[in-house]
Amino acid sequence: MPPYAISQGFMNLNILFTLAFAVTTFLVSFISYKVYKLTYRKELKLFSFAFLSFAFAYILQLILGIVLKYKLETVVRAKFRTVVPFITASTFSHEILFSVGLILLVYMTYKTRSKQLFGLLLGLVLIPILFNPMSIHVFHIISSFMLMFLVLFYYRNYRAHKNLKTKLVLIAFVFLLISNFTFIFAARQGLFFILGRSLELIAYVCVLVNLRLLRK
Amino acid sequence: MKQKRESLQVIHDILKAIQIGRTKPTHIMYKANLSHQMLEQYLMELIKKGVITETKTPKGRTYALTDKGLGYLKEYKLITGFMESYGLD
């Protein structure tokens, strides 16, 4: 969570949201790995790593959220700068981990085993994030772009298997795309951050409902 | 894409045939509706992955499920549902 101007009240809620996102993504990663151990399909291992990467990204956000809340409550604004390096490092790590997760998902949609393609995707996505001073904007723009590809992929998947489970996954990725797009404007207006987080919550509720249906 | 889903179904059919106890290849072939060559390929793959075990007796070969094989049958709905949901099939 970048240090956007958001209310103290939402900060508490945001910590709970982030915890829910971390648990959900970890759960998807765990189930994917479990299915991989039963079927030995390589794509399931990659999928599991992708969601594990998301889970770690959210855990970092969670730690950042807790630190920010604690610091804002206990220190005067003048001392706030002492946590700036931590905010920068954790925000940056979150961007990298989340991007790696998305790269893995996009790579999988090509159903190829080309290491060159994977390397190319890594470079094209991570270099602009690593070397751009406005990395948070670049991160959300590139993430939105990758999510667009994923939405198209899951739309095609839904067309091929029209049922509630595939529809839920499609809806989840549509909401993730919109929320990521919303985050681009969050630095200017804190309201966009709240909106983005709420849309993200809807996305992960869809993922959870899908997991519940799989267990029925 | 379709081929992979079919292979999951074939594995399911093979394991279902073996589930009843020590099973001979002819019975599996009949139950899973496979050619002899295809069956041999699947059986070799499943033994390698530790899903089934092979026992050689004077009367011929028999196959039995391992815990992993039982797990596959138990979680088959989850496997296919998960893979279909995320386009991994």
Interface residues (C-beta under 8 A of the other chain):
Chain A: I31 S32 K34 V35 L38 T39 Y40 R41 E43 L44 F47 M108 T109 K111 F153 Y154 R156 N157 A160 H161 N163 K165 T166 L168 V169 N210 L213 L214 R215
Chain B: M1 K4 L8 K49 K68 G71 Y72 E75 K77 L78 I79 G81 F82 M83 E84 S85 Y86 G87 L88
